């Protein structure tokens, strides 16, 4: 069976609709239907159940689709690698960053890239690791940089560690806690904490120190993937900001934010990593950006 037909099978498995899959592979619906029927006839297996609401893979289909997906992926990688080998030119790229890298080093990195390569187009998605992983697996971005502690083990992923980014808690100037030499976690939490989504390990440590029951949910006053938004909120009210030191260095130096010393709390830091698809050769521009990330190069 030719590769194009495998592509049709994978598209239908992903989209679960002949109409949507046909749009994805730029075919008419009847043409896609004929291609799937031909694939099933050639294999002697029914790959899909045609339900009333959506098309679902049969057990045989799931077995075949998993292998077809790898074939399609390898084919795209081969085409891309051949083109890179032929041209070896820097090209456009798209990648993702989590909230902490976006707030600490992204602006400086992108400014440097724009100065050095003004003719290159870059696309950066800022989000949590869950959504960035989805984009990576869909091959919509080449890599992403984020805290990798909660990243599920997956043989299709390759993770390169970056330096750790230490962080802490901060309040606005004039806050009731700002004059204290140290505060307890309970005192801090009573004012409401602003943070990105905390990794599972951090949530566990904080929940234990707060004396919460094992099955109790740790509550945040505001959870947001944009650290700049969190800073603005902290500067305008009495909530406590959790953030990496590098993200608030300017505000601390200007006396706008005050760091808190929290009694009994171990030092906290994010564990950043670069996540790529194993077996896929990054574009020259992607490799260049990765080489310039903090802790790389």
C-alpha positions in Angstrom: 0.0 0.0 0.0 1.4 3.4 -0.9 2.3 6.0 1.6 -0.4 8.4 0.5 -3.1 5.8 1.5 -1.4 5.4 4.9 -1.7 9.2 5.3 -5.5 8.9 4.6 -5.9 6.2 7.2 -4.0 8.3 9.8 -6.1 11.4 9.0 -9.3 9.6 9.4 -8.2 8.1 12.7 -7.3 11.5 14.0 -10.3 13.4 12.7 -12.9 10.7 13.2 -15.0 12.1 10.3 -14.7 11.5 6.6 -15.6 15.2 6.0 -12.9 16.6 8.3 -10.3 14.0 7.2 -11.0 14.8 3.5 -10.4 18.5 4.2 -7.2 17.7 5.9 -5.7 15.6 3.1 -7.3 17.9 0.4 -9.5 15.2 -1.1 -13.2 15.1 -1.8 -15.2 12.9 0.6 -16.0 10.2 -2.0 -12.3 10.0 -3.0 -11.3 9.6 0.6 -14.0 6.9 1.2 -12.7 5.0 -1.8 -9.1 5.2 -0.6 -10.1 3.8 2.9 -12.1 1.1 1.3 -9.2 0.2 -0.9 -6.9 0.1 2.1 -9.2 -2.2 4.0 -9.6 -4.5 0.9 -5.8 -4.7 0.4 -5.2 -5.6 4.1 -8.2 -7.8 4.4 -9.2 -6.0 7.6 -11.9 -3.6 8.7 -10.1 -0.6 10.0 -13.0 1.6 11.0 -16.5 1.3 12.4 -18.7 3.8 10.7 -20.9 5.0 13.5 -23.7 7.5 13.4 -21.8 10.2 15.2 -18.1 9.6 14.4 -15.8 7.1 12.8 -13.9 5.0 15.3 -11.0 2.6 14.7 -11.7 -1.1 15.2 -9.2 -3.2 17.3 -7.5 -4.2 14.1 -7.5 -0.6 13.0 -5.8 0.5 16.2 -3.1 -2.1 15.6 -2.6 -0.9 11.9 -2.9 2.8 12.6 -0.2 2.8 15.3 2.3 1.5 12.7 0.9 3.7 9.9 1.4 6.7 12.0 5.1 5.9 12.5 5.5 5.4 8.7 3.9 8.7 7.9 6.0 10.5 10.6 9.2 8.9 9.3 8.3 9.9 5.8 7.8 13.5 6.7 11.1 13.4 8.6 12.9 12.0 5.6 11.6 14.6 3.3 12.5 17.4 5.7 16.0 16.0 6.4 16.7 15.7 2.7 15.7 19.3 2.2 17.8 20.5 5.1 20.8 18.5 3.8 20.3 19.9 0.3 20.0 23.6 1.4 21.6 23.8 4.9 20.0 27.2 5.0 18.5 28.9 8.1 14.8 28.9 7.8 11.7 30.0 9.7 10.6 28.0 12.7 8.0 27.7 15.4 8.5 26.7 19.0 6.8 27.0 22.4 7.8 28.2 25.8 6.2 27.8 29.2 5.3 30.7 31.5 8.6 30.9 33.4 10.9 30.9 30.4 8.6 33.4 28.8 9.0 35.7 31.8 12.8 35.2 32.3 14.8 35.0 29.1 12.5 34.9 26.0 12.4 38.6 25.2 16.2 39.0 25.4 16.7 35.8 23.2 14.2 36.9 20.6 15.6 40.4 20.4 19.0 39.0 19.7 17.7 36.7 17.0 15.9 39.5 15.3 19.0 41.7 15.3 21.1 39.0 13.9 18.6 37.4 11.5 16.1 40.2 10.4 14.9 38.1 7.4 13.8 35.1 9.4 10.2 34.6 10.6 9.7 33.1 14.1 6.5 32.0 15.8 6.5 31.5 19.6 3.6 29.9 21.5 3.4 30.7 25.2 1.4 28.2 27.2 1.5 25.4 29.8 3.4 22.2 29.0 0.2 20.2 28.4 -0.8 22.3 25.5 2.7 22.7 24.2 3.1 18.9 24.2 0.0 18.6 22.1 1.3 21.1 19.6 4.6 19.2 19.5 3.0 15.9 18.8 0.9 17.5 16.1 4.2 18.8 14.7 2.9 22.4 14.8 6.0 23.4 16.7 9.6 22.0 16.5 10.3 22.1 20.2 9.2 23.6 23.5 10.9 24.9 26.7 9.1 24.4 29.9 9.3 22.9 33.4 9.5 19.2 32.7 8.8 17.6 36.1 5.3 16.6 35.3 6.0 15.6 31.7 4.8 11.9 31.2 7.4 9.4 30.2 7.2 8.9 26.4 9.8 7.1 24.2 8.9 9.5 21.4 10.2 12.5 23.4 13.7 13.7 23.9 14.4 16.0 26.8 17.5 18.1 27.3 17.9 19.7 30.7 18.5 23.4 31.1 19.6 25.3 34.2 17.3 25.6 37.1 15.4 28.8 37.7 15.1 29.6 41.5 12.0 31.3 42.7 10.1 32.5 45.7 7.2 34.6 47.1 6.8 38.3 46.7 4.5 41.1 47.8 4.0 44.7 46.8 5.8 47.5 48.6 3.8 48.5 51.7 2.2 45.1 52.1 1.6 44.0 55.7 4.0 41.1 55.3 6.8 43.2 53.7 8.1 44.4 57.1 8.4 41.0 58.7 11.7 39.2 58.9 10.0 35.9 58.1 6.5 34.6 57.6 4.9 31.2 57.8 3.4 29.5 54.8 0.0 29.8 56.5 0.3 33.6 56.9 1.4 33.9 53.3 -1.5 31.7 52.0 -4.1 33.6 53.9 -3.5 36.6 51.6 -4.1 34.5 48.5 -1.3 33.2 46.2 -0.9 34.1 42.5 1.0 31.6 40.4 1.3 29.6 37.3 0.1 26.0 37.6 2.4 24.4 40.2 4.1 21.1 39.5 2.7 18.1 41.3 5.8 17.8 43.5 5.6 21.4 44.6 1.9 21.1 45.3 2.6 18.1 47.5 5.2 19.8 49.6 3.1 23.0 50.0 0.0 21.0 50.9 1.9 19.0 53.5 3.4 22.2 55.1 0.0 23.8 55.2 -1.4 20.8 57.0 -3.9 19.9 54.3 -5.5 16.4 54.2 -3.8 14.1 51.5 -6.9 14.3 49.3 -7.5 18.0 49.8 -7.0 20.3 46.7 -4.4 23.1 47.1 -6.2 26.3 46.2 -4.6 29.3 44.4 -6.2 32.7 44.5 -5.3 33.1 40.8 -3.7 30.6 38.5 -2.5 32.0 35.2 0.1 31.1 32.5 1.1 34.7 32.0 3.6 35.8 34.7 3.3 39.5 33.5 -0.4 39.4 34.4 0.4 37.9 37.8 2.9 40.6 38.5 0.5 43.4 37.6 -2.1 41.8 39.9 0.4 41.5 42.8 1.4 45.1 42.4 -2.2 46.2 42.6 -3.5 44.2 45.7 -2.5 42.3 48.8 -2.1 38.9 47.1 1.2 37.1 47.2 3.1 36.4 44.0 5.0 33.1 43.4 7.5 33.6 40.6 11.1 32.9 39.5 13.6 35.5 40.8 14.7 36.4 37.3 11.1 37.3 36.4 10.8 40.0 39.1 14.4 41.2 39.4 13.5 44.6 37.9 10.6 45.2 40.2 12.6 44.1 43.2 15.5 46.4 42.3 13.0 49.3 41.9 11.5 48.6 45.3 8.1 47.7 43.9 8.1 44.1 45.0 9.5 42.7 48.2 10.8 39.1 48.6 9.5 37.1 51.5 11.5 34.7 53.7 9.2 31.8 54.4 9.8 29.7 57.5 10.3 26.0 57.0 10.0 26.1 53.2 12.7 24.4 51.2 14.3 26.4 48.4 12.2 26.1 45.2 13.3 26.2 41.6 11.8 25.3 38.2 13.5 22.4 36.3 13.5 23.6 32.7 14.1 21.4 29.7 14.0 21.5 25.9 11.5 18.9 24.6 11.7 17.6 21.0 10.4 14.7 19.1 12.9 11.8 19.1 14.1 10.9 15.6 13.2 14.3 14.1 16.1 16.5 12.9 15.5 20.1 14.1 15.8 22.8 11.5 19.1 24.8 11.5 17.2 27.8 13.1 15.7 25.6 15.7 19.1 24.2 16.6 20.6 27.6 16.8 17.9 28.9 19.1 18.2 25.8 21.3 22.0 26.3 21.5 21.4 29.8 22.9 19.1 28.9 25.6 20.3 29.4 29.2 22.3 26.3 30.2 22.9 25.3 26.6 25.6 26.1 24.1 
